[in-house]
Amino acid sequence: MTATGIPSEEERDWWEELPHEVQQSLERALRESEDGKGIPYAEIMEKYSEWFKK
């Protein structure tokens, strides 16, 4: 732990704290993204920009 009371990077591994199902889901999403699957952010924003206006 650092002097500020915040755990150091070595002391906290948020990935290991995630449920196994969440880890699997994130890994699958990353693989799909790397394979070119999914919809690019710019395309989503163009199509649904009205939804995001306040």
Residue pairs with C-beta under 8 A, 6 or more apart in sequence:
1 7
1 8
1 11
2 8
15 23
18 26
32 38
45 52
